[in-house]
Amino acid sequence: MSADHTTPLPVASTAGGQLRAAREAAGLSQEAVAEQLKLAPRQVRAIEDDDYARLPGRTFVRGFVRNYARLLQLDASAVLAALPRNDGMSPLDRPSLSAVSRPMAELPATTPIRRGTSTRWLIPLALIAIVAAAGLYEYARAPWASRRSTNDAPSAPPVAPSSGTGGPTTTTLPNPLEARNDAPSPTQEAKSDMAPSPASTPSSTAAETTSATAAASTATTTSSADVSLLFTFNAKSWIEVKDASGKVIFLQTKDAGTTQTVSGAPPLDVVVGNAAGVVVSLGDKTIDTAPFTRGNIARFVVK
């Protein structure tokens, strides 16, 4: 059947009767027509019953009738001409002031789409992920010094008796200078003095560092005066220094090419940001911060 061929108009007096007769002749049900026209079955029945009061209005009714006629391959113009006209004007031409209580067209009922059960958990999981990310951000933003591990703290050396008879014993406190990799420990130095090896002698740098360590340890254990540290900034960095009471006595960011002296009651708890760009000096000796650096942040205690 070609698209431009139209079925002869059935003998009927109204547009609805013509459409009904053509539908029945084609062997179609009202439900099948409603599904193809995207209308509700009750609207198809209203068109065939010429009950236009149950339809939205003139413009929509003419569109429904035209589409219905084309579906049945009728002459749409002839079917539209059969729409009723009473009292000189069709009720379809009269404006209606009453509110339309039903939608213009209703889609045929379909099986509701069932959402997968997994989609119900997407929003809760997203909220949990956001909360977790915010917690990690706040945790990472906290000062690194407040989250340091006790495993990073240098262990206190054993108590050694003083050389004098009857004198009080003193505790040798840890000093950051003792952490230099190239500096031998006091025990190793004593063993070296007792049994020197003819094949190797300590370098001048190791001897100088050991002497500085011993001098710094002696000064620390015998003096209660404040300790002064000199910070030389080769790059923009920040430092935080706390005294023996735990009070922050200095916290500031310094630019490259500047220096800063900080004095306080020992032990001094020192945190250095961008440690690779800062030189820390205790008196005329330089403290090697490399052993105490984690993630380019050095933390050590000067006693």
C-alpha positions in Angstrom: 0.0 0.0 0.0 1.7 3.3 -1.1 2.0 6.2 1.3 0.0 8.6 -1.0 -2.9 6.3 -1.4 -6.0 7.2 0.6 -8.8 4.8 1.6 -12.2 5.8 0.3 -14.1 7.6 3.0 -16.6 5.3 4.7 -20.2 6.3 4.7 -20.8 8.1 8.0 -22.3 11.4 9.0 -19.6 12.5 11.5 -15.9 12.6 11.7 -15.9 10.2 14.6 -18.1 7.8 12.8 -15.9 7.8 9.7 -12.8 7.1 11.8 -14.6 4.3 13.8 -15.8 2.6 10.6 -12.3 2.8 9.0 -10.7 1.4 12.1 -13.0 -1.5 12.3 -12.5 -2.2 8.6 -8.8 -2.2 9.2 -9.2 -4.7 12.1 -7.5 -2.3 14.6 -8.6 -1.9 18.2 -8.9 1.4 20.0 -5.9 0.5 22.2 -3.7 -0.2 19.2 -4.7 3.2 17.6 -4.1 4.9 20.9 -0.6 3.4 21.2 0.4 4.5 17.7 -1.0 8.0 18.1 0.5 8.4 21.6 -3.0 9.0 23.1 -5.0 7.5 25.8 -7.7 4.9 24.8 -10.3 7.2 26.4 -9.3 10.0 24.0 -9.7 7.7 21.0 -13.1 6.7 22.2 -14.1 10.4 22.7 -13.0 11.2 19.1 -15.0 8.3 17.7 -18.1 9.2 19.9 -17.7 12.9 18.7 -17.5 13.8 22.4 -15.2 16.7 22.0 -15.9 18.2 25.4 -13.7 15.5 26.8 -10.8 16.7 24.7 -8.4 19.6 25.2 -9.7 22.1 22.6 -10.1 22.9 18.9 -6.5 23.0 17.9 -5.6 19.7 19.6 -8.8 18.0 18.4 -8.1 18.9 14.8 -4.6 17.6 15.2 -5.8 14.3 16.7 -8.4 13.8 14.0 -5.8 14.6 11.2 -3.3 12.1 12.6 -6.0 9.5 13.1 -7.2 9.9 9.5 -3.6 9.6 8.2 -3.1 6.5 10.3 -6.1 4.9 8.6 -5.0 6.4 5.2 -8.2 8.5 4.9 -8.5 11.9 3.3 -7.7 14.1 6.3 -9.3 17.2 4.7 -12.6 15.4 4.2 -12.6 14.0 7.8 -11.9 17.5 9.2 -14.7 19.0 7.2 -17.1 16.6 8.9 -16.3 18.0 12.3 -19.6 19.3 13.8 -20.8 22.9 13.4 -23.8 23.9 15.5 -25.5 27.3 15.7 -23.2 28.7 13.0 -20.0 27.9 14.9 -18.4 24.7 15.9 -18.0 24.0 19.6 -14.4 23.4 18.7 -14.1 27.1 17.7 -15.5 28.5 20.9 -13.0 29.4 23.5 -13.3 27.5 26.8 -12.8 29.4 30.1 -13.0 26.2 32.2 -9.8 24.7 33.4 -8.6 21.6 31.8 -8.5 18.9 34.4 -6.7 16.3 32.3 -3.5 16.4 30.4 -3.6 17.1 26.6 -2.3 13.7 25.9 -1.4 10.7 27.9 1.3 8.3 27.1 0.2 4.7 27.1 0.8 2.8 30.3 4.1 1.1 30.3 5.9 -1.1 32.7 7.8 1.1 35.2 11.5 1.1 34.8 13.1 -0.7 37.7 16.2 0.8 38.9 19.0 -1.4 39.9 19.5 -1.9 43.6 23.1 -0.8 43.3 22.0 2.7 42.3 20.4 3.3 45.7 23.8 3.2 47.3 25.4 5.7 44.9 24.5 8.9 46.9 25.4 7.4 50.4 28.7 6.2 49.0 29.4 9.6 47.4 28.7 11.3 50.7 30.9 9.0 52.6 33.7 9.6 50.1 33.3 13.3 50.4 33.5 13.1 54.3 36.5 10.9 54.1 38.3 13.2 51.7 37.6 16.2 53.9 39.0 14.3 57.0 42.2 13.4 55.1 42.6 17.0 54.0 42.3 18.3 57.6 44.6 15.6 58.9 47.3 16.5 56.3 46.9 20.2 57.0 47.7 19.8 60.7 51.2 20.8 61.8 53.6 17.9 61.1 55.2 18.3 64.5 51.9 17.5 66.3 51.7 14.2 64.5 55.2 12.9 64.8 55.7 9.3 65.8 57.4 8.2 69.0 59.5 6.0 66.8 61.2 9.0 65.4 62.2 10.4 68.7 65.9 9.7 69.6 66.3 7.2 72.4 68.1 8.4 75.5 71.5 6.9 76.0 72.3 4.9 79.1 73.3 6.7 82.3 77.1 6.8 82.7 78.7 7.5 86.1 80.9 10.6 86.4 84.7 10.2 86.4 85.1 11.8 89.8 84.9 9.7 92.9 82.0 10.5 95.2 80.6 13.1 92.7 77.1 13.2 91.4 76.2 11.1 88.4 75.1 12.9 85.2 72.9 11.7 82.3 74.3 12.2 78.9 71.5 13.8 76.8 71.2 13.2 73.1 72.6 15.8 70.8 71.7 16.2 67.1 75.4 16.4 66.2 75.8 12.7 67.3 73.5 11.6 64.5 76.1 12.4 61.7 76.8 9.3 59.7 80.5 10.1 59.4 81.0 10.7 63.2 82.0 7.7 65.4 80.2 7.1 68.6 82.1 7.8 71.9 82.4 4.0 72.5 83.9 3.5 69.0 86.3 6.4 69.7 87.4 4.8 73.0 87.9 1.4 71.3 89.9 3.2 68.6 92.2 4.8 71.2 92.7 1.4 73.0 93.5 -0.6 69.8 94.5 1.7 66.9 94.6 0.1 63.5 97.7 0.7 61.5 95.8 0.4 58.2 93.4 3.3 58.8 93.3 6.5 60.8 90.2 8.7 61.5 89.8 11.6 59.1 90.2 15.2 60.3 86.5 15.8 59.7 85.4 12.8 61.8 87.7 13.9 64.6 86.5 17.5 64.5 82.8 16.3 64.6 83.5 14.0 67.5 85.2 16.7 69.5 82.3 19.1 68.8 79.9 16.5 69.9 81.7 15.9 73.2 82.0 19.6 73.8 78.4 20.2 73.1 77.3 17.3 75.3 79.5 18.5 78.2 78.1 22.1 77.8 74.6 20.8 77.7 74.8 18.7 80.9 76.7 21.2 83.0 75.1 24.5 81.9 71.6 25.7 82.5 71.9 28.8 80.4 69.8 29.4 77.3 70.8 27.7 74.1 71.2 29.9 71.0 70.6 28.6 67.5 71.5 30.4 64.3 69.4 29.7 61.2 70.8 30.6 57.8 68.2 30.5 55.0 69.5 29.6 51.5 65.9 29.2 50.3 62.5 30.4 51.6 61.6 28.2 54.6 59.9 28.3 57.9 61.0 27.3 61.4 59.2 26.6 64.7 61.1 26.5 68.1 59.7 25.5 71.5 61.5 25.9 74.8 61.6 23.5 77.7 58.1 24.5 78.9 56.7 23.6 75.5 55.9 27.2 74.6 56.5 28.3 71.0 59.2 31.0 71.2 59.6 31.5 67.5 57.4 30.6 64.5 58.0 32.4 61.2 58.7 32.0 57.5 61.9 33.6 56.3 63.1 34.4 52.8 66.3 33.2 51.1 69.5 35.2 52.1 68.3 36.0 55.6 69.4 34.7 59.0 67.6 34.3 62.3 69.0 33.7 65.9 66.7 32.0 68.4 67.5 31.5 72.1 65.6 29.7 74.7 65.8 27.4 77.7 66.8 23.9 76.7 65.8 21.5 75.5 64.7 23.3 72.4 62.2 21.4 70.2 63.0 22.5 66.6 61.0 21.9 63.4 62.4 23.2 60.1 60.4 23.3 56.9 62.2 23.0 53.6 65.1 21.7 55.6 67.4 21.4 52.5 67.4 25.1 52.3 68.3 25.9 55.9 71.7 25.7 57.7 71.3 25.3 61.5 74.3 26.2 63.7 75.0 25.7 67.4 77.8 28.0 68.4 80.5 27.6 65.7 79.3 24.0 64.8 76.8 23.1 62.1 74.0 20.7 62.9 73.4 18.1 60.2 69.6 17.9 59.9 69.6 15.2 57.2 69.2 12.3 59.7 66.2 14.0 61.2 64.5 15.0 57.9 61.2 13.3 56.8 59.5 14.7 53.6 61.9 17.8 53.6 60.8 18.7 57.1 63.5 18.3 59.9 62.6 17.8 63.5 65.1 17.5 66.3 65.8 18.4 69.9 68.7 20.5 71.1 69.6 20.0 74.8 
